[in-house]
Amino acid sequence: MGNMPRKCARWTASLLIFCIPGVIYGQQSPQDDVSSARGTPLALSLKESVMVYAHEDALAPDPSASAFSREDLLPADPGRPGIPFSIPGYPAETASGGIKAPQYFAPGVAGDHGEPVVQFFQIGDFLFPNNLTANAHGNGYADPNLLIPAILGGVEVDNAAFNARYGDHSINLAVNYSLRDRLAPFLQLTSDGRDGDVSAGWSPRNSARLAWIVVEASFGNGFLARPEERQQYKVNAQRVWTLGNHRLTAFGAAYYGFSRLPGLIPLATPVADDTIDPRQKDLTHTTLAVITDSWRPSERQLLTLSAFSRTYSLALDSNFGLGLIEQSEFRTVQGANATYTQKIGARFYALAGLDYRRDAPRGLDLAHADAQGTLRLVTGNDLTISDYAPFAALEGDLGHRLRVYAGVRHDEIQFANTDKLTSANSYTQTPRTTSPKITLTWGREQGGVLPQLSLSFGKAFHENDPRIGSGTGHGALITQSREYQLVVGKVIAGTELRVTLAHQTNSEELARIDPDTGLQQDNGPSLNRYFTILARRRYSRGLLLASYSQANATDRALHQPVPEAPRLIVDSIGTIERLPFHTAAKAEYEYVGEKPLGDSFRAVPVQEIRLGLEKSLGDGRWVVSLHGSLANGYSGQTLETFALPAGSLPIERIVGVPLRSFGGASLRYEFKR
């Protein structure tokens, strides 16, 4: 375990407790109408319950998927930008701070640029894909900042590409946020001394009307010496109608964010005000509209029709050691989905569907400051990336405790690159890729002596940034991946255990355009082997959960370790929901071991302890929460070339964003009816 303290290792080993398989589709308060739900409500606290779907069908075929309710998890950084939940075993890091959302990492996966991780918002029965290909923040960057945490019911994570419904970016990890149907009207204030947040939500008085609208505004300077001057404004709204056999869901969101980024700084050299360039800043705004109709002609059939439209704008000024750069874009995204499921007899489910998406970044520009400080355009592109993908799957019981899932997805992707600086670099190309998926599962986790065994094989892909940049020709437009996975699960004396072993090979991967050089970043072909132990035990007052992952990721061309990919991840969570005086407590420990950064440099290990304490006052209308983080290390560790102090020769250094310990509080008032 490297340098991890022995006490932490013993504590973690003692908490090896597994997480319940299942798919969370939403979270509801007791007053919500659950008569039409297809699952069984599982009570988690005095205030709320979560719908856990226990059935197996072609919509959710993978035994390795893990589902968590919001009651299980700690908010990542309450009142601050970033991911809404800290997910056990999948650490999140930011490469610059400010309003740039942290990206989830997986064992052996350098996920800071977002290439191998797909992110969905589940709206009705539709999985809305949140990734943005060829974004300045990263190739496949997925920003959940537009979501207000109060609207979320839970999250599902799937660490394999074994679902025909997934598409682009689903190589290593799928993260699916589920939304609530209703929420109690509330007003909440949060502060940690340097940051402040106010949010409010409303639902109709009539519990039969499934609707809500939530607004949030947050401001702050972060915990580094350079004030971020951060502003964020959000609006989320949803309405659900039940019309006969139709369930119609409409969702809308709007987001505006601005901050002065602290940026990456050298680990070994003090830097004034914790920034190398106070001019760094980030401005982002986006809008999203989704509508989906789930029609049940009969108990055996489900047809889901969905459509969405999104806008996204970015203006980013950064300095990675070689001078100020400016990146900007405005994109529109439209898409649609049709998915049909049919139960066949008593044992099988069939699924067929079609995905369409058109991503159109315009004014995707990169400018770099010259020796006189004048910004000059290095790359300038208008892109159109269209993806047309039919898919089908069959899942069912073959008898003798054996289940099978077989699916296939075929994507036809058109890349249209208009280079505004060098017209000879413009091109249109339509690559195709077919992604088969098969999973065989034998046995049951509960009952009997033998464990449940699940063996899977799948192919997946992600779309590379099609810009040539300062180069002379584009590389592979699609990175393809093959993965074999074995999952062993068993419930022993009320404790659920799971072991996952995986072998994954990736073809050549081209990440985003390098902001300093304007060249494509070639990450080469890679091999990743990892194993994960997950465990969870739920008891009357809460739960205990832990995970341990070890990975070995290698560049197959250079025979060198893949830079920035975590090798060791340890995580454990404990919650007590019914302490005296109507108090609940949560704690999480997360450790990411040292990882190679390239050129014989190794990252500093990162440790974080997150704490939360909540108490209800009076008749439950008032809720007081205390939260905090004890952190050691740096986020976003990578290598950059810096000349420090001014006038010295530039040399390669380890850089990152310092993690700071902090504490805060929130006060929530619920308008009871």
N, C-alpha and C positions, 0 to 999 in steps of 0.2 A: 504493500500500500504506500510505498514511498515515504514521504515525510508526514503522513497523516498521524495525528496523535493517537497513541494506543488506547487511551480512554475512549476516544470517539469511535475507534474501530470496535472495541468491545461493546459499546452502547448500541452501535448500528447492528452488530451481529445478533444482539439479544432482541432486536426488534424486527427480524426478518419475517415479516408478516405480509400476506399477499392481498392484491386488490381484486374485488369482485368483478367477474366478467359481465358484460351487458352493455347496452347502449342507452345513454341518457338522451331522452328527447325533449325534456323541458322540466321546469320546476314550478310548482304551484303552491299557493297558500291554501290553508284549510277551507277558506270560503269559496275557492274556485270550483267550478263545475267540472267534475272528473267523471261524470257518468258515461261520457262517450269515449273515454280513453281506452286504449287496447292493452294497457299494462296494469300492473298492480302497484298502488302507491305504497312506498316504503317510508314510514315515519322516521325523521331524522332529528327533530327538535320539537319544542313546544310550539314553534311559530310556523314551521314550514314542512313540506314533504316534497319528495322528488319522484318523478315517474321513471321507473326502471323497466325497460322492455326485456322480458326474459325469453321471448320466443326467438327461434332461429329461422331466418329466411334469407332470401337472396339480397336483401338490402343491407344486412349486417352479418357477413359470413365468417369473419376472421376471429378465431378464439384468442389471438394474441392482443386484441384491442382491449383497452382499459377505460372505464368510464368513471367519472368523479362528479359528484354534486358540488355545488358551491359551499355546502356545509362541510365538505371534506377538506377543502383547500384554504390556504391563506392568500389574501390579496398580495400581489407581488410587491407593490409600493403604493399603499393607499394615498390618494390625492396627488399622485405624480404620474407622468406619462409612462407608457409602456404596456406590457402584457397585463391582462386583468388578474390572472391567477398564476401562482407558482406551481408547476406541475411536477410531481415527484419523478426524479430520474431524468428530467429534461431541463437542464439549466438554461437560463436566458441571459444573453449578454448584449450590451450596446457598444458600438464602435466609436461613438462620439458624444453621447449625452444629448441634452436638449430634448426636443420633441421626437427625435428619431426613435422608433420603437425597438426594444430589444428583440432579438431573434432567438427562437428555440434551437438548442443544440441536441444532437443524439449521439450515442456512443460511436466514436470513430468518424464523426461527421462534422466538418467545419462549416457550420450553418450560419455564420455571421452574414454572409451575402444572400442567404435565403434560397439558394438554388435547389437543394434536395428536400425541402420541407413544404408541403402543401397545407394551406389553411382554408377552412370552410366556416361559414356561418350557416347553421341549419335553420331555415325559415320554412315552417310547415314541414313537408317531407322533402324539400329541396335543399341540396347542398350548394350554396353560393360560393364560388371560388374567389378568394380574396387576393391571390397573388398577382403581381404586376411584373411581366417580363420586360427586360431591358430598361430597368429603372436605374436612376443615378445612385440610389442607395444600395443596389444589388440586383443581380439577375434572378428575379423571382421574389423580390421584396414583398413581404406581407405585413401590413400595418394594421393592428387591431385597435389603434388609438381612437378610431371613429366610433367604437362601441363604448357605451357607458356601462361600467361593471354591474350596476343595479339591475340591468335587464337580463343578465345571463343566469341560466338555470344550472349550467354545468359544462363540462368539457369532456370530450372523448379523444383519446390518443391511440393511433394505430401505427406501430413501428414497422410496417411492411406494406408493400404495394400489392396487396391481395384483395382487391375489390375493383370490379370492372367499372364502377361509378367514378373512380378516381381517374385523373388525367395528368396534365402537366404538373411537374414539380413533386410528384408523389413517390419519389425514389426511396427516401429514408424514413419519412415520418409524415403522418397526416394528423392535423389538429383540427377538431371540429367543435366550435362553440355553439351550444344550444340556447335558444331564447325562451323566456317565460311567456306564458299566455296572459297572465295578470300579475299585478303587484299592488301592494297596499300603498295608497298615496302617502308621500313622505317628503320631508325636508331634511337635508343633512349638510353639516359643516365639518370640514376636516382641515387640520393644520399640523405642521411639524416644526414650526418656528421659522422656516425659510420658504415654505410653500403653503398655499391655501387653496381650498376647493369648496365649492358649493354646488349641490345638486338637488333636484326636486323632481318628483314623479307623480303622475295622476292616472287613475283608472276609473271607469264609470262606477257609479253606486250599484247599478244592477249587475250582479255577479254573472248573469247569463251573457253579458256583453264582454267579449274577450278583446280588450283594447287597452293601450297605455300610451302615454307620451312622457318622455324624460328629457330634462335639459341639464347641462353641466357647464360650469365655467371654472377654470383653474388657472392659478398664477403662481409664479415662484422663481427663485434664483438658484435652486439646487444647493449642493453642499460643497462645491469647490469655490476657490477664491474669486474666480471670474463670475459675476452675477449673470445668470442666464436670461433674465428679463422675459421669462416665458409666459405666454398667453395661449390658452386653449378654450375653444367654445364648441359645444356639441349639442345636437338635437337628435334623438332617436324616437321613432314612433312605430306602432304596429296595431293592426286591426284584423280580427279574425271573424269571418261570417260563416255560419252553417246554413246552407241552402239545400234542403233535401239530403241527397247523398254527396253533395259537394261541400268541401271545406276550403274556403278561399282565404288566403293570408296575404296581406299587403304590408310591406315594411319599407321605411324610409329613414335615411340618416344624412346629416350634414355635419361637416367638421372644418374648423379653421384652427391652425396652430402656427405659432411663431416663437422662435427662441434664438438667443445668441449662443452658439455651440461653444462649450469649452474645448472640445476636440481632443485628439490623442496627444499625449505628452510623453517624453522619455521617462522610463522608470528610474534610471540611475542618476539623472541630472536634475537638480532643482530648477524649476521654471517659474518665472514671475507670474503671479495671478493664476497659476495652474492652466495656462494656455500659451501656445506659441504665437498666436495671432488673434488679437481681440476683435478683428473684423469678421470672424466666422459667424455665420447665421444660417437659419433654416426657416423657410416659409412654405407651408403645405396647406392646401384646402381640397376637399373632396365632397361629392354628393353621391348618393346611392338610392336607387328605387328598385324594389323587387316585388313581383306579384307571382303567386303560385296557387294553383287550384288542384286539390286532391279529390278525385272523384271515385267513389266506390259503387260501381254498378251492382256488386253483390259482395258477400262476405269473402269471397275467394279472389276478388279482383280489385286492383287499385291502379288508377291512371293519374299521373301527376304531370301537369303542364305548367311551365314556369318561364318567366322572362325577366331580364334585368337591364338596367342602364346606369352607367357610372361616369363621372368626370373626376379628373385628378390633375392637380397642378403642383409644381415644385419649383422653388428658387433656392438654391443651396450654394453658399460660399464656404469653402473649406481650405485648410492648409495641411498637407501631409508631409511637410518638411522641405519641399522644393518650390515654395511660393504659393500665393493665393490662387485658387481656381474657382470658377463659377459654373454651376450646372443648372439647367432649367429644362422644363418641358410642360406641355399641356396635352393630356390624352383623354380620349373618350373610349369607353368600353361598353359594348352591347353583347347580349347573349341570350340563349334560350335553351330549354331542356324539355324533353318528353321522356317519361319513364313509365313503363307498364309492368306490373307484377301480377302473376296468376298462380294460385295454388292448384297443383295438379294431384288429384287423389288425396290421400292422407299423408303422403310422405315427401312430396316434392314442391318446390317453388321455382317458377321460371321468371326471368326478368329480361326485358329488352328496352332499349332506349336510344336516344340521340342527343348529343351535346353540340351546341354551336357557340362560338365566342369570336368576337372581333375586337382586337386591342389596337388602338391607333394613336400612338404617341406622335405629337407634332412639335416642332421646335425643340427636339432633343439635342441640346447644344452643350458643348464643353469648351470653356475659355480658360486660358492660363495666362497669368501675369508675366510679362517679360522683365528684363533687368531694370527697366525704368518704372515698373509697377503698372504698366498699361495692360489691361486684359485683352487678349487676342484670341479669336476663335480657332480652336484646334480641330474640333469635329462639329458637324451640324447635319442632322438627319431628320427626315420624316419617315416613320415606319408604319406599316400595317401588317399585323400578324393575325391571321384567321385560322381557326381550328374547327374542323367538321369531323365528328366522331360518333359513329354508331357503336353500340355495345350490347352484349347479351350475356346471361349467366343462368346456370341451373344449379340448385342446391337441394339436397334431400337426404333421406335415410335409406341406406342400402341394406339395412338389417344387420344383425350380429353386432350391434353397437357401433356401426361404421357409418359416418356421414361424409358426403363429398360436396365440394363446391368447385364448379368449373365455369370460368368466365373468359371472355375475350373482348378486347377493345381495339378498334382500328381508327387511328387518327391521321387525317390528311391536313397538313399544315402549310399555309402559304405565307412566305416571307416576302414582303415588298419593301426594299430599302432604297430610299431616294437620298443620295448623298449630295448635300447642297454646296459642298466645297469642291469635291472631285467627282464630276458626273460619271467618270469611267468606273467608279466604285459602286454605282447604282446597279441593282439587279433584282430579279424576281425568281424565287425558287419554291418548289412544292415538294418537300420530302414527305414520306409516309412511314408510319411505324405501326406494328401490330403488337399488342401486349396481352399474351395469354396469362391466365391465373388459374391455379388449381390447388385445392387444399383438401387433404384427407384427415379426418378426425375420428379417432377410435376411443371409445370408453366415455366415462363421465367423471367429472371432478368430485362429485359427492356420491357416497355409497360404494360398497365393494372395497377390495384391497388394492387393485391396480390403479395407477393414475390414468388420466386422460392424455392421449398422445395426439399431436397435430403436426403433420408434415406438409409444408407448402413450397411451391415453386411459382415464381412470378417474374414477369418482365415489366419494366416501367421506363419512363423517360422524363427529361425536362428540356424545354426549349432554350437554346443558348441565345445570347445577345447577338443579333445579326449584323451589328455595325462592324465595319472593317477598321474604323478608326484611322490611325496613321499607318496601317499596314498596307499590303498590296493585294491581299486576297482573303476571303472569308474562310473560316474553318468549318468543322462540322456544325450544322445547325441544330442537331438534336443529340443529346447525350442519352445513351441507352444503358439500362442496368438489368442485371439478372441476379435474383436472390433465391437461395434455399434457406428455409427456416424450419426449425424443430421447436415445438412448444410442449412442455410437460407440465401438467397442472394437477393438483390434488388438494382436497380439503381434509385436514387432519385435526381432529379434536376442536373443530370450529375455527381453525386457522387455515386460510387458503394460501397455497404456495404455488408459484409458477417459475419455471426455468425456461429461458429462451436462448437458443443458439442459432446464429445466422452466418451465412457466407454470401458475400455480395461482390460482384464485379461490375465496374463502370467503364464505359468507353471514354474517349477523350472528352474532357469537360472544359468549355470556354466560359469563364466567368465574365463579369462586366468589363467595360473599357477601363483601363487603368487611368485614374484621373490625373496622374502626373505626366505620363508618357503619351497618352492617347492610343495605346496599343491594346489589343485584346489580351486578356490574362488567360494563359493556357495552363490549366491544372493537370493535364495529362490523364491517362487511364489509371484506374486505381482498383485496389482490392481491400475490402473491409471485412474482418472477422470479429465477431463480438459475442459475448454471452451476458445475460441479465438475469438476476434473481429478484423476483418481486414477492412480497408477502403482505398480507393484511388480515387483521382480526378486528371485527366490530363487536363491541360489547355494549352493555346497557347504557353506559354514560359517554360513549364516544368511540374512537377507533385508534388503532396503532397501525402504521404502514411504513414500509421501508423498501429500498431497492439498492442493488449493487450491480454495477456494469463495468466490464473490462473489455477493451477493444484493441485491435491492432490494424491500423490503416496504413497501406503502403502504395506508393506510386509504382505502377507496374512497368513503366518505361525507364525510370531512373533508379528503381529499387531503393528508394529512400522513403522515410516516413512522410505521410501526408501532413503538411504544415497545418497548425492551428486546430487539428482534430483532437478532441479530448479522449484520453485513453482510460481514465478511471473516473467514474461518477458514483458517488455515494449519497443517498438521500434518505431521510426518515422523518415521519410526521407523527405527532401525537395530539389528539384532541380530547377534551373533557367538556361535554356539552351541558352537564347538570351539576355544577358546583353549588355549594350553599349560596344563599342570597341571590338566586337567579343569575348566576355568573357562569360564563363559558370561557374556556381557554384553549389556545392552539399554539403549537411550537413546531418548527421545522429546522432541521440541520441539513446543509448541503455542502458537499466537498467535491471540487473538481481538481484532480491531480495535475502535476506539471505535464505539459504537452510540448512536442517539438514545434518550433516556429520556422525552421529552415536555417541553413548555414551554421549548424551546430548550436544555435540559440534555443533555449528552453524557457517556457513560460513559468511565471510564478504561480504556485497553487492558489486556489481561491476557496475560502471558507465563508459561509454565511449562516447565521442563526436568525430566524425570523420568529417573532413573538406576537401574539394577539390575545387580548383579554376583553371580554364584552359583558356588560351588566345591564339588565333591564330595571327600570325604575317605575315606581307607582303601579299603574295598571298595564304596563308594557308599552305605553305610548312613547316613552323616552328610552333611548338606548345609548349608553356611553361606551365607547370603545377606545382602548389603548393599544398601540401597535409600535413595533420597533424592529430594527435590524442591527445585528452585530456583525460587521463585515471585515474581512482581511484579504487584500489582494487587489487586482486590477481587472477591469472588464475590457473586452475587445483587444486583447494583447496580440500584437502583430509586429512585423519589422518594417521600419521606414528609415530613410536616409536623411539625417538632420545635420545642420551646421550650427553647433552650439558651443560656446557663445558666438555671437555675431563675428564674422571674419575668420572663424576656424574652418578647417577642412571638413566637408560633409562626410560622415561615417554612418554605417548601418547600426541602428539601435533598436532595442525592444521598447515599444511604446504601448500605452493603454490609457484607460480612464480610471483614476483612483476610486476605489469603493470606500464610502464613508459610512460609519455607524450613525444611526439617527433614531429618534423616537417621536411619536406624534399621538394625536387624539382626534376623535370624531364624536360629534353629537348628532343624534338622529331623532326626529320626531315623526311618528306615524299617526296619520289622521284616521282614527278608528271610526267605524260607522255602526 
